[in-house]
Amino acid sequence: MILNLEAGMLSKRARDVPADGIAMSCRVRLARNLAGERFPDWATERDRERVYVKVRDALHAEAPDFLVEPVAAYEEQEREVLCEAHLISKDLLERAAGGGVAYAADGSVCVMINEEDHMRIQGFANGLDMQAAWQAADALDTRLEGHLDYAWTPRLGYLTACPSNVGTGLRASAMVHLLGLRLQGETEAVVRGLERMRLLVRGIGGEGSEAAGQIYQISNMDSLGLDEQAIVQRVSRICAEVVRQERNARIRLIQESPLVLVDCLARSLSVLQNARLLATSEALEFLSAMRLGASLGLFTRMKVPEVDKLILTMQPGHLQKVSGMTLNPEERDEMRAEYLSRKMTNVKLKC
Amino acid sequence: MKCELCHKAEAETVIRKKDAGEEQELYVCRACAHETARGEAAAAPKPAAAPVPSDALSALPLMGMILDAAFEIVGRAVNLSELTCPACGITRSEYRKSSRLGCPACYEAFAKELDTAVLEMHRSLQHVGKTPEKARAMWQRQQLENALSDAVKGQRYEEAIALRDQIRRLSQPEGQQGGLA
């Protein structure tokens, strides 16, 4: 009886599985360096400070609405918050003198100063709107190039600290949620296919990270030999195909293994409502399931944007910022469990 | 990059070797660098054989230590000729160890090895994207200045005058360029 009810309810959902939300966000990053200056990894503190000042002055002239600050000016918790929001990288956090960050008030563009390269200009956009992310980064880059002497040659394009970024210096990436493919056991095949097409597939934290919560970052491998538009369009087109495959996996999951799906959602909700200690990675796994359920409309009082907000705010930096306290890992796990439990109080599975 | 002698180990240093009277620059691994140094030492003309003193055999372990030290010195001498970027001073092995170049000029200093790596990474050696006007003009001027310096050194004065005029034209504001008013 219960199973019939589930099957009826779910089969109705299968006809209307949305593709929205599978691609969570996208980013286009441009690596830029100044001629005649050592790259940050080999530069002295004084070299990096000099580059920071040049970039800051160019930003003040061309983007006066940007907030430009040295990384050291931020408290440790604030730095973590910026890192969790993907505005800056862990590498930049560790950079002492000369490391800086600049971002627009609306969060659409951000510049990391003296990370691996002198500048990493990043444009952000929702979903798979990679054109918007590219245009945001490109517009700022074009304005800055009048003030800065970029290291560039006609043959190799923009010269970068690592030859893997030389040429356009462009990395276009999309963050995609692929839990449907995981539950169908198809993730590895998709990842292998992407790698054969010379795309990089990484976890949520970028290079070297695991795909916690089945959230993957897909980006281009080649930055030389193709122009910027061609790279952006190619990554965008392939990511759209990945989104289509994830949507199909979700439809098949509903049609062929509804019990597996419902069990996964029910367990996740139950843990989030009742756990007393939750580590970040563990919480991310359960929130990933909540995200899938929410996108299928299977929860009351829980939509995808709310889950995305929880994925961000349950991370250590945000959690401590909200609580206004510095917490040790165990205290954080306790606070995270309590926070998520409170948010899940009125959430119910519809089937 | 693989050693150009054994083609197995990673090349770590550069040596100069005479082949059919012509001196070659080779990128080789540490073992091949030592082997080459040993070979050259063995091929060097030897002094006439002297009578072996009776206690010479007991000194063999000591000789071994002296030879090891000598090879170490040869090894270090070989490394002295390692490629170095003239602008930032990082060596080829430092770059290889960190996978990060020292400065933009390293692309020229390590061009031979980098071209191979870049081609492997991107399947291309030609940029086709955005061109920053200021950087392009700066690059063009640098090329002309290098050519002018070469022309002066080679006492090709007519060519040098033409190059100097080109550089002057580049320095003029846009409206003043060209012969027509």
Interface residues (C-beta under 8 A of the other chain):
Chain A: N33 A35 G36 E37 R38 F39 D41 W42 E116 D138 D141 E145 G146 D149 Y150 A151 W152 T153 P154 R155 L156 G157 Y158 L159 A161 C162 P163 S164 V166 G167 T168 L170 M221 D222 S223 L224 G225 L226 D227 E228
Chain B: A87 C88 I90 S98 S99 R100 L101 G102 C103 P104 Y107 L114 A117 V118 M121 H122 R123 S124 L125 Q126 H127 V128 G129 K130 T131 P132 E133 K134 A135 R136 M138 W139
